[in-house]
Amino acid sequence: AQHVLLSVFDVNGREVSRLVDGDFEAGNRAFVWDANGFPAGVYLVRMKDEGGRMNLMRKVVLVR
């Protein structure tokens, strides 16, 4: 099991939503960001583990 953190950031680097903060076994997962109340624009989604072996960041565009 790994402790995983999955967060959404605005373009200024502020965390606007934390989707996941917990322990998970290996395998595929799907998570949904409920973006109601957020303005259209560019956001960054970061997934990292507690051990520092994984740190992924992706740019996403929210279109209304």
Sequence and secondary structure as in RCSB ss.txt:
>XXXX:A:sequence
AQHVLLSVFDVNGREVSRLVDGDFEAGNRAFVWDANGFPAGVYLVRMKDEGGRMNLMRKVVLVR
>XXXX:A:secstr
 EEEEEEEEETTS EEEEEEEEEE SS        TT  SEEEEEEEEETTSS EEEEEEEE  
